[in-house]
Amino acid sequence: MDLDEAGRIFTAGRRPNQEFSPEARAFMIGAAIGGATQARVAEAMGTERQRVGEQLQRFITYRTVHDLPRGHRQRVIQGRQALYLYQLGRRYPRDPYRELKRKAGINISASTIKRFFRGLALRKWRAAKRINLTADDARKRLRFAKEALKRSNQKYLRLVLCSDECSVQNVPGRPGQWVLRLSSERYRKDLVNPESHGKAAFSIMIWGMMWQRNGEGGLSPIVLCEGDPDSPGGGVTFRRYIEVLEQGLLPFYEAGDPFVQDNAPIHKSAAVKEFFERHGIWVLEWPPHSPDLNPIEHLWRALKDKIYEIEPEFGRLLDNEEDRHRAFEIIKDAWSQLDLGLVVKLIKSFPNRLRAVRRARGWYTKF
């Protein structure tokens, strides 16, 4: 085993600026005593030469590779001052530490304030992105969740047919990927995900539906949502949507199944409502701005990953009739290869989504 390979083993899982383990310190000291230069040891350990020198000097001084006992730092923020700072942090969670310091009138560093909040299990997180909800939206979401979770409605939660439209774009590059690597291999050329700032050549609007019956998942065919040439903007109209439902919903609908669709204007048109009444389709009155309640949203993510798994060069297709046709065939192929076990799992998550909305009083959830 050479020096580099041993270095990778001893630094596996070490985060930047994290202290070295006793084993790693012993390895550096042993390598230096064995004749390797500090620069060579530093290269093998993925650190700076000065850090190796520090470990050698530390061993010479204290004769140990283990951490020394540390005294407890006296708390700078105590008593009423600590309570006031805590209340400020909870009242103004978006304020940077320096602004909380100014409001509290405390002459301490921002890093001290950071340590104070960490001691209370509070830290700065990137704010989650969610659709903007109003108080009226939250009330409607809460009312829907409470009604759906009534005991009399429990049996229907397992029978929902979840549908939605999705826009698939052939963006250059690949979606974010996970790779198995050592902590020191973050920037290895074959393990990075190269970014591309190019625009998509085209996007394809599709419709799909999923369900589960008797523990087995099911998927409708993917239906292409083509624009209506008779409409002023050339977009998808209620006429096109009815054609989509005739292809994707009617062949699979069973009496008594609750059908889920969002509140897009074409979904609420009089002609579409008449279509549902004529075919005896039970449509759930869906609350506004509630993609977190529809499990199919997570299936679209799986579909897009599968598309690039099947055709890594999907993002290089051009905006012409031949490539658009090929793209749609790839999408259909990817859809047919989706794991039906995932479909069952997502449908079964519907009650949990409703409970999350109920706990949040209609506001944001983790889904």
Helices and strands as residue ranges (DSSP letters): H 3-11, H 22-33, H 38-45, H 49-62, H 79-91, H 97-104, H 110-118, H 135-148, G 151-159, E 161-169, G 183-185, E 203-213, E 216-219, E 223-224, H 238-248, G 250-252, E 258-260, G 265-268, H 270-278, E 282-283, G 291-293, H 296-310, G 314-316, H 321-336, H 340-348, H 350-359
